[in-house]
Amino acid sequence: MLQILNVVSDRGSRYAVSGGPVNSRADIDAFLKTLKSNKKFARATHNTWAALLPDGPLRNDDGESGAAAAILRMLDREAVTDHLIVVTRWYGGTQLGGDRFRHVTTCTRAYLDALSLSTKP
């Protein structure tokens, strides 16, 4: 499991990103269970996720409407399959409007960049 904490802070909200290889919905559920076994992630306001699997895309906004679609678009664009990305948000008390999508994209990009570096020979 790769985790990048404190990627973005904005008006009290904090964002982090996690991810790892998955091959099925059961793998996704196991990954999320492991992630949420950490109390910090269990108490997060949103754990939004997406994955491109052989059976098709899977995603869950976890209350952050439209955020999983942004992750899924980036996975598709980068042709990253069989891999789960989870963007976590701890709400800081101020609504961010459209900026929240920019932050989800920033977190996803940070993860994809780290993944690219870790898989280079």
C-alpha positions, 0 to 999 in steps of 0.5 A: 500500500502506497500512502501520501499524506497531507498532499493538499490543505485548503481552508481547514480541509486536508487531503491524502491519497492511498492506493495499491494493486487490486484485481477484484471487488473483494480486493478493493473491499480488503484494501479499504478495510485495511485503510480504515483500520487506521483510526485516522482514515476511519474518521475521515469525512470522505474516502473516495475511490476508483479502479479500472478492472478487467470487468470494468470500472468501479468507483465510490464517491463516499459522499464527495459527489463526482470525485470518484469520476475525476479519479477514474478519468485520470486512471483511464487517461494514464491506462492504469488498470488493476490499481485502486486509488483512494483520495481521503478528505478530512473536512475543515468546516468550509465548503470548497466548491469546485476547488475540491475537484482540483484537490482530488486531481492534485492528489491523484496526480501525486499518487500516479507520479509516485507510482511511476517512480516506484515502477521504473527499473 
